[in-house]
Amino acid sequence: MKEASGELSMTLVTIIAVGVIVGIFALFWPKIQEAIDDKWGSFDTDVGNPKSTMIVK
């Protein structure tokens, strides 16, 4: 019985830890998405032009 209780405790700790990590990621996702959108298509690696029109929103 003691061993089963220990396994349950570790499972709950793992579930809570994953939930906290997902929550933190969800909290910062809008800023991450905004940064990706701002940088998307701003570089043209073939020509070296920082204001490429390769990708149009």
CNS distance restraints for C-alpha pairs under 8 A (distance, minus, plus):
assign (resid   1 and name CA) (resid   5 and name CA) 6.29 0.50 0.50
assign (resid   2 and name CA) (resid   6 and name CA) 6.35 0.50 0.50
assign (resid   3 and name CA) (resid   7 and name CA) 6.36 0.50 0.50
assign (resid   4 and name CA) (resid   8 and name CA) 6.23 0.50 0.50
assign (resid   5 and name CA) (resid   9 and name CA) 6.22 0.50 0.50
assign (resid   6 and name CA) (resid  10 and name CA) 6.27 0.50 0.50
assign (resid   7 and name CA) (resid  11 and name CA) 6.13 0.50 0.50
assign (resid   8 and name CA) (resid  12 and name CA) 6.21 0.50 0.50
assign (resid   9 and name CA) (resid  13 and name CA) 6.19 0.50 0.50
assign (resid  10 and name CA) (resid  14 and name CA) 6.11 0.50 0.50
assign (resid  11 and name CA) (resid  15 and name CA) 6.16 0.50 0.50
assign (resid  12 and name CA) (resid  16 and name CA) 6.05 0.50 0.50
assign (resid  13 and name CA) (resid  17 and name CA) 6.04 0.50 0.50
assign (resid  14 and name CA) (resid  18 and name CA) 6.14 0.50 0.50
assign (resid  15 and name CA) (resid  19 and name CA) 6.12 0.50 0.50
assign (resid  16 and name CA) (resid  20 and name CA) 6.18 0.50 0.50
assign (resid  17 and name CA) (resid  21 and name CA) 6.29 0.50 0.50
assign (resid  18 and name CA) (resid  22 and name CA) 6.13 0.50 0.50
assign (resid  19 and name CA) (resid  23 and name CA) 6.00 0.50 0.50
assign (resid  20 and name CA) (resid  24 and name CA) 6.18 0.50 0.50
assign (resid  21 and name CA) (resid  25 and name CA) 6.20 0.50 0.50
assign (resid  22 and name CA) (resid  26 and name CA) 6.05 0.50 0.50
assign (resid  23 and name CA) (resid  27 and name CA) 6.13 0.50 0.50
assign (resid  24 and name CA) (resid  28 and name CA) 6.45 0.50 0.50
assign (resid  25 and name CA) (resid  29 and name CA) 5.94 0.50 0.50
assign (resid  26 and name CA) (resid  30 and name CA) 7.85 0.50 0.50
assign (resid  28 and name CA) (resid  32 and name CA) 6.37 0.50 0.50
assign (resid  29 and name CA) (resid  33 and name CA) 5.95 0.50 0.50
assign (resid  30 and name CA) (resid  34 and name CA) 6.09 0.50 0.50
assign (resid  31 and name CA) (resid  35 and name CA) 6.17 0.50 0.50
assign (resid  32 and name CA) (resid  36 and name CA) 6.24 0.50 0.50
assign (resid  33 and name CA) (resid  37 and name CA) 6.13 0.50 0.50
assign (resid  34 and name CA) (resid  38 and name CA) 6.11 0.50 0.50
assign (resid  35 and name CA) (resid  39 and name CA) 6.23 0.50 0.50
assign (resid  36 and name CA) (resid  40 and name CA) 5.86 0.50 0.50
assign (resid  38 and name CA) (resid  42 and name CA) 7.62 0.50 0.50
assign (resid  39 and name CA) (resid  43 and name CA) 7.77 0.50 0.50
assign (resid  40 and name CA) (resid  55 and name CA) 7.51 0.50 0.50
assign (resid  41 and name CA) (resid  51 and name CA) 7.75 0.50 0.50
assign (resid  41 and name CA) (resid  52 and name CA) 6.27 0.50 0.50
assign (resid  41 and name CA) (resid  53 and name CA) 6.95 0.50 0.50
assign (resid  41 and name CA) (resid  54 and name CA) 6.34 0.50 0.50
assign (resid  41 and name CA) (resid  55 and name CA) 5.14 0.50 0.50
assign (resid  41 and name CA) (resid  56 and name CA) 7.55 0.50 0.50
assign (resid  42 and name CA) (resid  50 and name CA) 5.67 0.50 0.50
assign (resid  42 and name CA) (resid  51 and name CA) 5.21 0.50 0.50
assign (resid  42 and name CA) (resid  52 and name CA) 5.71 0.50 0.50
assign (resid  42 and name CA) (resid  53 and name CA) 7.89 0.50 0.50
assign (resid  43 and name CA) (resid  48 and name CA) 7.03 0.50 0.50
assign (resid  43 and name CA) (resid  49 and name CA) 6.28 0.50 0.50
assign (resid  43 and name CA) (resid  50 and name CA) 4.66 0.50 0.50
assign (resid  43 and name CA) (resid  51 and name CA) 6.17 0.50 0.50
assign (resid  43 and name CA) (resid  52 and name CA) 5.79 0.50 0.50
assign (resid  44 and name CA) (resid  48 and name CA) 5.42 0.50 0.50
assign (resid  44 and name CA) (resid  49 and name CA) 5.34 0.50 0.50
assign (resid  44 and name CA) (resid  50 and name CA) 6.27 0.50 0.50
assign (resid  44 and name CA) (resid  51 and name CA) 7.34 0.50 0.50
assign (resid  44 and name CA) (resid  52 and name CA) 5.34 0.50 0.50
assign (resid  44 and name CA) (resid  54 and name CA) 7.30 0.50 0.50
assign (resid  45 and name CA) (resid  49 and name CA) 7.41 0.50 0.50
